[in-house]
Amino acid sequence: MPRVQKSSPLIKRNRIIAYTFLLPSILGFFCFILFPVIASFLMSFTSWNGFGQIEFVFLDNYIALLSDTNFIISFINSILFTLISVPVTLFLSLLCASLLNRGVRFVKVFRTAIFLPYVTATIAVAAVWQLIFNPTMGPINKALMSFGFTSPPEWLSSPQWALFSVSIVYIWHSIGYYMVLYLAGLQNIPDYLYEAAELDGAGPIRKFFYITIPTLSPIIFFTMVIGVINSFKVFDLIYVLTEGGPGRSTSVLVYDIYNVAFKQYEYGYASAMAYILFLLIMVFSFIQFRGQKKWVNY
């Protein structure tokens, strides 16, 4: 059978067809991702309100961020939100996946019920949880008062509880996505590994830590990276539930960037904040990728 030459008309025709199909995605990437990223990076060295002339200020925006109290508070809140929400979300997701993987009855019903919040509109989720967290009429505080708590938390209205309350909503909203990933990984673990462990006298706990976790470690690593990135990008829940308040107790970096850019019209300063957020995510991702060499089993 004769070999097709690399320069043959058939190869050229197939390449043209392939690039034609790829062209919309390539154009979309350059127009809506690459160009805005480059433009915002250049804008971070400028001062511009969207109307007048663009003034080049070099590193002034980044230097100003070091003494910006609002930015520092948002920076700390973003890290706290991530440290609260990501470990709890991944733990509960793995727990739900492990329980559903044991062959419980109505597994499809439970799986759908847990996954449903993730595909529900965030605005609707936030509106429902605003009612749930209502300090006087909400079911949580009514239940606490029925058990004898005379002054239950004000949740979203309290600076001490607001960030924790938003984290609860975020965790509840995100569990289903990670549960599906873990469930898919659990169903791909060969049964003979568990059977061999049982022959050696291993119990459920030992099987979980010596078989399930090592075998599932690539998926755990993936969910950790994605979970950290998603938690740093949280905006819609903050916008609907608290608008960064009370005070600035729930103001995170993305919400602060939104305020600076689209309410104060300081686009250069907001771009600098966005790239600080980008560097923060890069640092967390770098730490995770360096650490995964010691515990992820491929």
Secondary structure as UniProt FT lines:
FT   TURN            6..7
FT   HELIX           9..29
FT   HELIX           30..34
FT   HELIX           35..43
FT   TURN            44..45
FT   STRAND          46..47
FT   STRAND          55..56
FT   TURN            58..59
FT   HELIX           60..65
FT   TURN            66..67
FT   HELIX           69..100
FT   TURN            101..102
FT   TURN            105..106
FT   HELIX           107..119
FT   HELIX           122..132
FT   TURN            135..137
FT   HELIX           139..146
FT   TURN            147..148
FT   HELIX           155..157
FT   TURN            159..161
FT   HELIX           162..187
FT   HELIX           191..199
FT   TURN            200..201
FT   HELIX           204..207
FT   HELIX           208..212
FT   HELIX           213..232
FT   HELIX           236..241
FT   TURN            242..244
FT   TURN            247..250
FT   HELIX           253..262
FT   HELIX           267..295
//
